[in-house]
C-alpha cells in the first residue's frame, strides 16, 4: 500500500480523532491495518456487486425468454379461440340454413305426400278385392309413417330456431280434452285398448295448440307401447296448478332409461324393426315445447305394469262459458252428400285427389287454381263451403281468395284453409279470417269430421 503523505496523515488523524504527534505515531500501525481491512471489504463489495449484476442480467434474460414464450402461448391460444369461434359460427350458420331450408321446403315436400294420402284414402273406402285391399292398406301405412317422420323433422327444426311463440288464452279443460278423445278413441279401439277420461270442471291459461301437441304425443306413445289393458287421460289439481296425466298399462320403462327417452332419435326397444315407428323425436319435441311454455313435465314408470306421463299447467280462477261440440258422428245423418264445395289449390294433382275423395263422399266438387278460375267454374252460384290452400301462385294466399269470394257473393261462406305452413303468422291470418286450419298432409278422417261439423 502506498505511503501516505504527512498532510494526508494529519487529515486522516483528524477524522479518526487522533491526538498529538506522539499519539499519531503510536496509532499508525493500527491505522494501516484498519485501512487494509477497509480496502479488503471494498473489494469484497465490488465482487458481490459484480456477481449481483451478473445474476440480475441472467434473471432478466430468463424473464425476457419466459415473457416471449408467454406471448407466443397467448397468441396461439387466441388463434385457437378464434378458430373455435369461426367453427361455432359456421356450425350455427349451417344449422340456420338447414332450418330455413326445411321451413321453406315444407310446402313442396308435403304437396305430393298430401295428394297421395288423399288418393289412398279414396281407395280405402272402396270395395276392392282382398289382394288389392291389402296393398292399399300397406301403402296407406307407409305414407302415414312418412308423414309422421316429416312432421317431426319440421317441428323439431322450428323449435330449434325459436320460431314458435306461445299464444296464451283461457280455455276450458273439456275444450282441450274433447278433440283428443275423439281422435284417439278409434286408435285405442283398433289396438284393443280401452280409453278412459277423467276431466273435471277446470279452466287453464295456455296455448291450446302447443299443449294439445304434447298430450297427443303422450297418448300416441301410450297406444303404441301398450299391448293390452287401458289408457287414462285425466287431471289432478295441485295447489295453483293442474297436472294433466296420461296413464297406460303397457310394458313400462326401466329406471335407467327414463332420462334418455327425451333425447333426440331415442326410441324404446319394441322388438322387431317393423314394429318401430318414427325416429324418436316425439318426446324431444315434447320437452322443447314444455320449455317454451314453462311447464314442468314428469314421467313415472313401472316395468311390466305401465307408465304415467304428466305436465303441469297454470290453473285459472275464471271459467269461460261452455263450448258447443258436435259429436264425431252426427245424429242427423251424413251432411256431406249433395253439398257444393269449392276446392282451390295451385297443384293440379291435389285438385284431382280432392275431387275423387269428396266426390266419393257424395259432394258436388268445383275446383280451381286461383280466384279467376274459381269465379268461372262457379258460374254465378256460391259454394256452400270453400277448401283453399294457403300458398297459391304469384304470392297470393288462400285467405285473400276467400275474402274476395265472400265479397263477391255477399255472404260469409264457411271456409277451411289447408296448408303445410306451420308458422304463427299463418295462424294469425286464419284467426282473422275465422276459418279452421288443416295441416298437410290432410288426414281424411279429420277432413270429414271438420266438413261434417261445419255443414251439419
C-alpha positions as a printed Julia matrix, in Angstrom:
456×3 Matrix{Float64}:
    0.0     0.0     0.0
    1.4     3.48   -0.93
    2.69    5.57    1.95
    0.51    8.48    2.96
    1.91   11.98    2.93
    2.12   13.98    6.1
   -0.81   16.12    5.08
   -2.94   13.03    4.34
   -1.91   11.5     7.67
   -2.89   14.68    9.54
   -6.23   14.84    7.78
   -6.9    11.21    8.44
   -5.82   11.59   12.06
   -8.25   14.47   12.46
  -11.06   12.37   11.05
  -10.15    9.48   13.28
   -9.83   11.71   16.35
   -6.16   11.09   16.9
   -4.36   13.49   19.21
   -0.84   14.83   19.16
    2.22   13.65   17.26
    3.21   11.01   19.78
   -0.29    9.6    19.63
   -0.21    9.54   15.88
    2.96    7.57   15.88
    1.62    5.06   18.36
   -1.58    4.54   16.33
   -0.05    4.39   12.87
    0.27    0.57   12.68
   -3.39    0.18   13.79
   -4.49    2.73   11.22
   -2.63    0.95    8.47
   -4.25   -2.35    9.47
   -7.68   -0.7     9.55
   -7.18    0.74    6.09
   -6.18   -2.69    4.8
   -9.42   -4.12    6.22
  -11.46   -1.38    4.6
   -9.8    -1.98    1.27
  -10.47   -5.69    1.52
  -14.08   -5.01    2.42
  -14.4    -2.64   -0.52
  -13.05   -5.28   -2.89
  -15.45   -7.83   -1.45
  -18.35   -5.47   -2.06
  -17.15   -4.89   -5.59
  -17.1    -8.66   -6.2
  -20.56   -9.04   -4.66
  -21.85   -6.2    -6.82
  -20.39   -7.81   -9.93
  -21.95  -11.15   -9.02
  -25.28   -9.45   -8.3
  -25.21   -7.67  -11.65
  -24.46  -10.95  -13.38
  -27.36  -12.67  -11.56
  -29.7    -9.76  -12.37
  -28.65   -9.91  -16.01
  -29.17  -13.68  -16.12
  -32.55  -13.42  -14.4
  -33.55  -10.62  -16.74
  -32.7   -12.83  -19.72
  -34.75  -15.64  -18.21
  -37.71  -13.32  -17.64
  -37.45  -11.96  -21.18
  -37.42  -15.52  -22.53
  -40.37  -16.5   -20.34
  -42.27  -13.4   -21.39
  -41.58  -14.19  -25.04
  -42.82  -17.76  -24.58
  -45.88  -16.5   -22.74
  -46.67  -14.08  -25.55
  -46.38  -16.94  -28.03
  -48.73  -19.08  -25.92
  -51.21  -16.2   -25.66
  -51.08  -15.7   -29.41
  -51.59  -19.43  -30.01
  -54.48  -19.53  -27.54
  -56.1   -16.5   -29.19
  -55.76  -18.22  -32.55
  -57.31  -21.42  -31.19
  -60.18  -19.43  -29.64
  -60.72  -17.6   -32.93
  -60.72  -20.9   -34.8
  -63.29  -22.25  -32.34
  -65.45  -19.14  -32.77
  -65.21  -19.47  -36.54
  -66.15  -23.17  -36.33
  -69.05  -22.37  -34.0
  -70.29  -19.58  -36.27
  -70.0   -21.86  -39.3
  -71.93  -24.62  -37.49
  -74.63  -22.17  -36.38
  -74.89  -20.75  -39.88
  -75.18  -24.24  -41.33
  -77.85  -25.12  -38.76
  -79.81  -21.94  -39.52
  -79.52  -22.69  -43.21
  -80.82  -26.2   -42.62
  -83.72  -24.92  -40.54
  -84.6   -22.26  -43.12
  -84.42  -24.83  -45.88
  -86.71  -27.25  -44.08
  -89.17  -24.48  -43.29
  -89.12  -23.13  -46.85
  -89.24  -26.57  -48.46
  -92.02  -27.94  -46.25
  -94.71  -26.9   -48.73
  -93.01  -28.63  -51.65
  -92.15  -31.68  -49.56
  -95.69  -32.16  -48.3
  -97.59  -31.41  -51.51
  -97.05  -34.78  -53.27
  -97.48  -36.62  -49.97
 -100.8   -34.87  -49.45
 -102.04  -35.85  -52.93
 -101.0   -39.47  -52.37
 -102.73  -39.64  -48.97
 -105.98  -38.36  -50.45
 -105.89  -40.86  -53.3
 -105.12  -43.75  -50.98
 -107.97  -42.67  -48.68
 -110.3   -42.76  -51.67
 -109.21  -46.3   -52.49
 -109.51  -47.45  -48.86
 -113.19  -46.55  -48.8
 -113.98  -48.56  -51.92
 -114.91  -52.23  -52.11
 -111.81  -53.84  -53.59
 -110.69  -57.47  -53.93
 -108.86  -58.67  -50.84
 -105.43  -58.72  -52.51
 -105.77  -55.12  -53.73
 -107.19  -54.04  -50.37
 -104.09  -55.39  -48.61
 -101.83  -53.47  -50.99
 -103.81  -50.27  -50.46
 -103.63  -50.67  -46.68
  -99.87  -51.23  -46.76
  -99.44  -48.16  -48.95
 -101.55  -46.17  -46.5
  -99.38  -47.28  -43.57
  -96.17  -46.42  -45.44
  -97.44  -42.94  -46.31
  -98.63  -42.41  -42.74
  -95.15  -43.3   -41.45
  -93.52  -40.92  -43.93
  -95.91  -38.16  -42.87
  -95.1   -38.66  -39.18
  -91.36  -38.57  -39.84
  -91.55  -35.43  -41.95
  -93.85  -33.66  -39.49
  -91.5   -34.41  -36.59
  -88.47  -33.14  -38.53
  -90.24  -29.91  -39.43
  -91.44  -29.42  -35.85
  -88.03  -30.0   -34.27
  -86.49  -27.62  -36.82
  -88.93  -24.82  -35.96
  -88.46  -25.37  -32.23
  -84.66  -25.3   -32.51
  -84.68  -21.99  -34.35
  -87.06  -20.47  -31.77
  -89.72  -19.85  -34.42
  -92.56  -20.93  -32.1
  -94.1   -18.33  -29.8
  -96.84  -19.22  -27.29
 -100.3   -17.77  -27.87
 -101.8   -18.0   -24.38
 -105.55  -17.72  -23.82
 -108.22  -19.06  -21.44
 -109.69  -22.49  -22.22
 -111.94  -24.99  -20.5
 -110.34  -28.36  -19.84
 -113.1   -30.18  -21.72
 -112.29  -27.95  -24.71
 -108.76  -29.36  -24.6
 -109.69  -32.99  -23.96
 -112.68  -33.46  -26.29
 -110.79  -33.38  -29.64
 -108.09  -35.67  -28.23
 -110.65  -38.21  -27.04
 -112.39  -38.06  -30.41
 -109.09  -38.62  -32.21
 -107.69  -41.43  -30.06
 -110.87  -43.34  -29.22
 -110.76  -45.18  -32.54
 -106.96  -45.59  -32.31
 -107.27  -47.25  -28.9
 -110.14  -49.48  -30.05
 -108.16  -50.6   -33.1
 -105.35  -51.63  -30.74
 -107.77  -53.49  -28.45
 -107.43  -50.91  -25.67
 -109.95  -49.04  -23.54
 -109.52  -45.25  -23.45
 -110.95  -43.64  -20.29
 -111.17  -39.93  -19.49
 -111.4   -38.0   -16.21
 -111.94  -34.31  -16.94
 -113.31  -32.28  -14.04
 -114.57  -28.7   -14.24
 -111.41  -26.64  -14.68
 -110.12  -23.78  -16.81
 -106.49  -23.2   -17.79
 -104.4   -20.41  -19.3
 -102.32  -21.95  -22.07
 -101.5   -22.2   -25.75
 -104.11  -24.73  -26.85
 -102.22  -25.83  -29.96
  -98.89  -26.46  -28.22
 -100.41  -28.18  -25.18
 -102.52  -30.37  -27.47
  -99.33  -31.37  -29.29
  -97.8   -32.57  -26.02
 -100.85  -34.57  -24.91
 -101.25  -36.03  -28.39
  -97.7   -37.35  -28.17
  -98.34  -38.83  -24.72
 -101.49  -40.58  -25.96
  -99.82  -41.77  -29.16
  -96.96  -43.37  -27.23
  -99.42  -44.93  -24.78
 -101.32  -46.56  -27.65
  -98.11  -47.64  -29.35
  -96.43  -49.26  -26.34
  -99.47  -50.81  -24.65
 -100.39  -54.32  -25.76
 -103.47  -54.77  -23.61
 -105.45  -53.05  -20.88
 -106.44  -49.39  -20.81
 -105.26  -45.81  -21.19
 -106.41  -42.99  -18.91
 -106.38  -39.28  -19.71
 -107.04  -37.28  -16.56
 -106.37  -34.18  -14.49
 -105.42  -33.62  -10.84
 -105.41  -30.28   -9.02
 -102.05  -29.48   -7.43
 -102.11  -26.19   -5.5
 -102.44  -23.39   -8.06
 -101.68  -25.76  -10.93
 -103.41  -28.58  -12.76
 -101.47  -31.74  -13.58
 -102.59  -33.4   -16.8
 -101.75  -37.1   -16.81
 -101.73  -39.97  -19.3
 -101.61  -43.43  -17.72
 -101.17  -46.74  -19.54
 -100.85  -50.42  -18.68
  -98.02  -51.0   -21.13
  -94.61  -52.57  -20.87
  -93.12  -49.7   -18.84
  -89.65  -48.15  -18.92
  -86.58  -49.16  -16.95
  -85.41  -46.61  -14.36
  -82.02  -46.14  -16.05
  -83.73  -45.12  -19.31
  -86.21  -42.56  -18.02
  -83.94  -39.57  -18.68
  -82.76  -40.83  -22.09
  -86.27  -41.05  -23.58
  -86.36  -37.26  -24.02
  -83.22  -37.24  -26.19
  -83.41  -36.91  -29.96
  -83.52  -40.11  -32.0
  -84.08  -42.24  -28.93
  -86.67  -44.99  -29.04
  -87.7   -47.7   -26.66
  -86.87  -51.25  -27.64
  -90.04  -52.54  -29.24
  -88.6   -55.75  -30.59
  -88.82  -56.15  -34.36
  -87.76  -53.29  -36.62
  -91.15  -53.43  -38.31
  -92.8   -52.5   -35.0
  -90.76  -49.31  -34.6
  -92.26  -46.1   -35.89
  -90.71  -42.68  -36.29
  -87.15  -41.71  -35.48
  -87.52  -40.98  -31.79
  -88.23  -37.25  -31.95
  -91.63  -37.23  -30.26
  -90.56  -36.76  -26.64
  -87.71  -34.45  -27.68
  -90.37  -32.23  -29.25
  -92.45  -32.51  -26.06
  -89.52  -31.33  -23.93
  -88.83  -28.35  -26.19
  -92.49  -27.26  -26.23
  -92.69  -27.62  -22.45
  -89.62  -25.37  -22.13
  -91.27  -22.77  -24.37
  -94.45  -22.85  -22.28
  -92.55  -23.03  -18.98
  -94.47  -26.16  -17.87
  -92.73  -28.96  -15.93
  -93.1   -32.46  -17.33
  -92.61  -35.7   -15.42
  -92.63  -39.43  -16.05
  -93.07  -42.39  -13.73
  -92.9   -45.98  -14.85
  -93.13  -49.5   -13.51
  -91.58  -52.09  -15.87
  -94.14  -54.68  -16.86
  -97.02  -52.69  -15.35
  -97.22  -49.35  -17.16
  -96.21  -45.69  -17.19
  -97.53  -42.23  -16.41
  -96.54  -39.07  -18.29
  -97.67  -35.71  -16.94
  -97.41  -31.97  -17.49
  -98.41  -29.27  -15.02
 -100.26  -26.2   -16.33
 -101.43  -23.0   -14.59
 -104.99  -23.17  -13.25
 -107.35  -20.22  -13.79
 -109.98  -18.95  -11.36
 -112.05  -17.67  -14.28
 -114.33  -20.18  -16.01
 -115.38  -19.4   -19.61
 -118.76  -20.37  -20.99
 -119.13  -23.97  -22.2
 -118.36  -24.57  -25.85
 -120.76  -26.48  -28.07
 -119.08  -29.52  -29.54
 -120.79  -31.58  -32.16
 -120.3   -35.35  -31.93
 -117.95  -37.01  -34.36
 -120.83  -38.92  -35.97
 -123.77  -36.51  -36.35
 -127.04  -37.97  -35.17
 -128.85  -36.22  -38.04
 -127.06  -38.41  -40.59
 -124.3   -37.69  -43.08
 -124.46  -33.99  -44.07
 -121.99  -34.26  -46.98
 -123.93  -35.83  -49.91
 -125.21  -33.21  -52.32
 -123.25  -30.31  -50.8
 -121.47  -27.99  -53.25
 -117.82  -27.45  -52.31
 -115.14  -25.28  -53.92
 -111.54  -26.54  -53.76
 -108.73  -24.08  -54.57
 -105.14  -25.28  -54.9
 -102.28  -24.45  -57.24
 -101.37  -28.16  -57.53
 -103.47  -29.97  -60.14
 -102.66  -33.36  -58.59
 -104.16  -32.26  -55.27
 -107.28  -30.9   -57.0
 -107.79  -34.27  -58.7
 -107.25  -36.13  -55.42
 -109.7   -33.88  -53.54
 -112.27  -34.22  -56.31
 -112.03  -38.02  -56.13
 -112.28  -38.18  -52.32
 -115.03  -35.57  -51.86
 -116.95  -36.95  -54.83
 -116.86  -40.39  -53.22
 -118.4   -38.8   -50.11
 -121.28  -37.56  -52.27
 -120.22  -33.92  -52.63
 -120.51  -31.79  -55.74
 -116.93  -30.6   -56.23
 -115.8   -27.48  -58.1
 -112.04  -26.98  -58.48
 -109.83  -24.03  -59.43
 -106.22  -22.89  -59.13
 -106.94  -19.19  -58.49
 -109.67  -16.61  -57.94
 -110.4   -16.04  -61.64
 -110.73  -19.75  -62.28
 -112.98  -20.13  -59.24
 -115.41  -17.42  -60.41
 -115.59  -19.0   -63.86
 -116.13  -22.53  -62.51
 -118.82  -21.46  -60.03
 -120.9   -19.9   -62.83
 -122.53  -17.37  -60.53
 -123.55  -19.87  -57.83
 -121.95  -19.55  -54.42
 -120.41  -22.7   -52.93
 -121.6   -23.97  -49.57
 -118.02  -24.28  -48.33
 -114.55  -23.35  -49.58
 -111.46  -25.53  -49.16
 -108.47  -23.33  -50.02
 -104.71  -23.87  -49.99
 -102.87  -21.13  -48.08
  -99.99  -20.56  -50.5
 -101.13  -20.12  -54.1
  -99.21  -18.89  -57.15
  -97.74  -15.38  -57.56
  -97.64  -14.7   -53.81
 -101.43  -14.92  -53.4
 -102.71  -16.62  -50.24
 -105.94  -18.54  -49.84
 -107.24  -16.08  -47.22
 -107.36  -13.33  -49.85
 -109.3   -15.54  -52.29
 -111.82  -16.46  -49.58
 -112.39  -12.78  -48.73
 -112.89  -11.87  -52.4
 -115.4   -14.7   -52.86
 -117.31  -13.67  -49.74
 -117.45  -10.09  -51.0
 -118.45  -11.22  -54.49
 -121.35  -13.36  -53.3
 -122.13  -11.01  -50.38
 -122.26  -13.79  -47.82
 -119.89  -15.28  -45.25
 -119.18  -18.59  -46.92
 -117.67  -21.14  -44.49
 -114.04  -21.87  -45.33
 -111.29  -24.28  -44.39
 -107.65  -23.45  -45.07
 -105.3   -26.32  -45.9
 -101.57  -25.68  -45.7
  -98.12  -27.03  -44.97
  -97.23  -23.67  -43.42
  -96.93  -24.07  -39.64
  -95.81  -20.53  -38.82
  -97.51  -18.29  -36.27
  -98.05  -15.68  -39.0
 -100.25  -18.13  -40.89
 -102.28  -18.94  -37.78
 -102.85  -15.26  -37.01
 -104.13  -14.72  -40.54
 -106.56  -17.62  -40.17
 -107.76  -16.31  -36.83
 -108.73  -13.04  -38.51
 -110.46  -14.99  -41.29
 -112.39  -17.13  -38.78
 -111.51  -20.33  -40.62
 -110.21  -23.63  -39.22
 -106.81  -24.92  -40.32
 -105.87  -28.37  -41.57
 -102.17  -29.12  -41.97
 -100.87  -31.04  -44.93
 -100.8   -33.93  -45.42
 -104.54  -33.83  -44.69
 -105.9   -36.77  -42.75
 -109.14  -37.79  -44.5
 -110.85  -38.7   -41.23
 -110.14  -35.28  -39.77
 -111.2   -33.58  -43.0
 -114.5   -35.43  -42.98
 -115.1   -34.56  -39.31
 -114.44  -30.85  -39.92
 -116.67  -30.72  -43.01
 -119.44  -32.59  -41.2
 -119.29  -30.17  -38.29
 -119.28  -27.06  -40.48
 -122.02  -28.28  -42.83
 -124.14  -30.06  -40.23
